[in-house]
Amino acid sequence: MGGEISSLKKDIERTRKRIASLEKEIKFIAEKEALLKAQLSRELAIFITLSRTAWLNFIFEPRKINDFLRREDYLQAIIQNESQKIRELKAYRQRLLALKKEREAELQTLLRQEEILKEKRKELVLARKEKEVLLEHVRKNKRLYRETLELLLAAQKEIESLAQEVAVTQERLKKLEEEKKTLVSKPSRKVFLRPLFEVKGFLLPPVSGRVLRFYGLDRDLFTGKISFSPGIFIGASPGTEVKAPFSARVVRLKWVEGRGKVLVLDHGYGFVSLIGGLSELRVLPGEEVATGEVLGRVGASPFGPSGVYYELRYGGRPQNPLEWLNLKYLKLVR
């Protein structure tokens, strides 16, 4: 596109130079024509006057016949000279007409070239706009790619950290299994399970601290999003002991995204507790725990504050833990 416009500009410049040259030549020939025309007019006027005077002299003075004849020859020569000038004048006019036609043709060519140049410039402007849109799209894609890459790298680091944590946990589980095999088996204890209805409002929180996320519709302090939470989140420092809120049987240990390691405690009578955010577990599925028994410790959180997620269910439906827990161990500042 840029090459076409440059070529058109050169063509227009050459056309304008030809037109200027034609204008110059037309002006020069027009001046010569006017000069020749004026000269011819003066000479013809003199010739007509001399011709009339010569005939009068011949009529009234027949003795001057020789002078008359000489004047006649002279006038004949003048006539031939004037005829030549008239032919030159005619040639000038023809040349002038030809030059004017050529100039008109060049002007038409110039108009066409300027129209084409105008269209090409419009096309160039549109092409530049399209190019800018494309470049902006490319820049956005680059930013998106960079942000995606950063997220992937962060996720990779998190996965590596989790993999290391899983490996440590597996190693600890192996050690616990070995300890169980080597140690003298101790008599199993039987934990007496009572209905939680008897201790409603006096359940021991897994940890003491400030409630950072409440049950139900609540705004996340870090993302700002409002969503339904089936449990509460209690802030606590990494390494803090996590205790059983009530006597129960450990029925499951699982990994939940956003909750970390989660212990599932069955309190009997349809009540189940879910406790997340643990590390250094001290109990395994199948074991029974008493109220206040240490289950493990609070793990370090890669995102946001560390703490414990606690959820209480009855008949499979989430309950508001704050209606069951002993609130003197908690800070409820929203």
N, C-alpha and C positions, 0 to 999 in steps of 0.2 A: 504493500500500500504506500509506504513512504517513498519507494523507488518510482512508482507511477506518478505520484504528485511532483516529485523532483523533475521527472522527465517532462511533465506537462508545463511546469514553470519555465523550463528551458525553451520549450516550443513556443510558449506565449511570449517570452522575451525575444526570440528570433522573429516572430510575427510582428511584434511592435517595432522592432528595428527595421523590418522591411517596409512597414507602413510609414515610419518616419522618413526612410529613404525616398519612398514614393512621394510623400508630401513635399519633401525638399525639391525633388525633380519637377513635380507639378508646379510648384511655386516658381522655379527657375524658368520653365517653358512658358508659363502664363505671363511672366514679366517680359520675356523675349517677344511673345506674341503681341502683348500690349504695345511694346516699343516699336515693333515692326508695323503694327497697325497704325500707330500715330504717325510714323515716318511716311508710310504709304499714303495716308490721307493728305498730309502736307504736300507731298510730291504730286499727287493727282490734282490737287487744287491749282498748284503752279502750272502743271501741264495743260490743264483746261484753259487757264488764262492765256498762256503763250499760244496755244492753238488758235484761239479766237483772234488774238491780235495779229497773228501771221496772216490769216485769211483776209482780214480787213486791209492790211498793208498791200496785199496782192491785188485787191479790187481797186484801191485808190492809187496805188503806185505800182503799175505793171512793170516799171523799169527795174524794180528790185526782185526780179524773178529768180536770179541766182541766189540772192540771200534767202529767199523763201525756200528754195530747194534745199539749201544747206541746213536751214532750220528744220525742214521736214525730215532730213536724214537724222539730224540730232534728236528730234522728237521720237523718231522711229527707234533709235537706240535706247532712249529713255523708256519707251513703251516696253521694249524687250526686257529692260532691267526691272521695270515695275511688275511685268508678268512673272519674272523669276521670283520677285518678292512675294507676289500673290501665291505662287505655288509653295513657297516656303511657309507662308502664313497658313495655307491649307494643311501642309504637312504638320506644322505645329499643332493645329487644332486636332488633327487625327491622332497625333501622338498624345496630346492632352486627354482626349476622350479615352484612348486605350489605357493611359495611366490611371485615370479616374475609375475605370472599370476594374482594373487590377487592384486599386486601392479598396474599392468596394468589396471585391472578393476577399481581400486580406482582412478587412474589417469583419466580414461575416465569419471567416475562419477564427478570428480572434474572439468573437462572441461565443462561438461554439466551444472553443478551447476553455474560455473562462467559465462557461456553464458546466463543462465536464470537470474542471478544477473544483468548482463549488460543490458538485455532487461528491467528488472524491474526498473533499475535506469533511463533508457530512459523514461519509462512510468511515473516515479516519476517526472522527469524534466518537461515533458509535462503537467502533472497534476498541478505542481507548477505554470507553466506559465498560464494555464487556471485559476487557483485560483487567480493569480495576476490580470489577465484581469477582472475576476468577481469582485474582491475587488475594482478595479479601477472604474468599472461600478457602484458598490454600493456607492462608495465615491462620484461619480458624481451625482448620484440620490439623495444622502443626501444633497449635496450642492444645487441642483436644488430645492429640497423640502424646504430647509431652505430659499432660495431666494424667492420662491413662497409664503412661509408663511409670510415672511417679507412684500412682496408686498400686500398680503391679509390684513395683519394687518394695513398697511398704508392706503389701500383703505377703510378698515372699519372705521378708524379714520376720513378719509375725508368724508365718507358717513354720519357718525354721526354729523360731523360739518355742512355738507350741510343740514341734517335733522333739526338741530337746527336753521339754517338760514331760512329754509323754514317755520318752525313753527313761527319764529319771523315775517317773511313777512306776513304769514297768519293772525297773530294777528294784525299786522299793517293795513292790508286790512280791517279786521273787524272793527277796530277803525275808519278808514276812512269812511266806510259805515255808521257807527253809527253817525259820525260827519255830514255826508251828510243828514242823516235823521233829526237830531236835529237842524241844522242850517237853517236859513231862506234861501230859495233857491235864489241864485243870478242870475241875468239875464245872459243868455249864451251869450258869445261873438262870434262873427263871424270873423274868421281869413281869411283875403283875401290872397288867394294862387296865387302866380305868378310863371311863368316858371323859372326853375333854369338856363336856358340859359342866362337870363338877368344878373345873378350874378356869372357867371363862373369865377373862380379865386379869388372870394371874399367871398366864403362861410365861415362861422365862424366854426373853429374846435370845436368838443365837449369839448376838454380840450387843454390847451397849454402845450407843452413839446416836448421831443425828440421822433422822429419816430424810434421805435425799430424793426418794421417789415414792409417791403415795399410791395406794390402791385406787383403781378406777381411772377415770379420765384425768390425766395430769400432764403438765408441760415438762418435757425433759430439760433439765438445767443446762445441758451442754449443746444439744441440737436445737432446742427451742420448739420441737414438734410436740403437738398434743396427741396422745394416743392412750388406749386403754391398757392399763397394767394390772394383771391378775394378782400381783404381789407387791411387796415394798422392797426398797433398797436402803440398807443401813450402812452408812459410812464407817469404816474402821481401818486402822493402820495395818499394813502387811505384817503377818506374824501373830496377829491377835488370835487368841484361842476362840474357837467356835464351839458352842455347847448345844447339847440336845435340849429343845424347848420343853420336852415331856418324854416320859418313857415310851419307847417304841422299838420296832424291829427294823433293821436296815434291810430294805428289800431291793434296792437298786442303786447303782453308781453309773452315771452317764455323763456325756459331754453335750452341752446345749450351747449353740452359738449365741454369744452375747451374755451368757450366764456362767460360762466356764464349767468346771466340774460341779455336778449337782448330785447331792445325796437325796434319796427318796426314803422317808421314814414312815412306816405304817404304825399309827397309834392305836389301831383297832377301832371298832364301832363306826367304820366309814371315814375316819379322819386320817389324812395324809399330809405330811409336811415335805416341802421341797426347799432345800438349802443349797444355794449356789455360791461360787466365788471361793471355793476351798482349795487348799494345797496341804501337803504333808498329812494325808488322811491317816487316821488311827483306827478306823473301823472298816470292815468289809461287809459286803452283802451277806445276809444270813445271821449276822450277829445282833444281839439285843443290847440296847443302851438304856441307861437310867436317866432321869431328869438331871440336867446340869453336867452330864458326862461329856468330856472333850471329844469332839468328832474329828478335829483337825485344826488347821490354822488358816487365817485369811491370806489369800494369794495376792501377788502384785498384779495390778491391772495394766495392760498395755495402752488402754484408752480410758481416759477419765480417772476418777478417784477409785481407790480400792475399797472393798466392803463386802457385804453379804446380801445376797438376794434371798428373801424369804416369802414363801407362798404356802397358804393353808387351804386345803380342800376338804369338803365334806360331801360324800356321795358323788365325787368327781367334779363338783362345782366349786369355783374359787370363793373364798370367804375374805372379808376384810380383816387382815391380821391385827390391825390396831384395836379391834373390838375384843380380841382374845388375849393379846399380850399385856404384860405388866408395864404400863407406860412410864413408871418411875425410872426405868433404865433407858428411856429414849427421849430425844429432843425432837419436838414436833413443830419446828419453825418453818413455815412455808415461805 
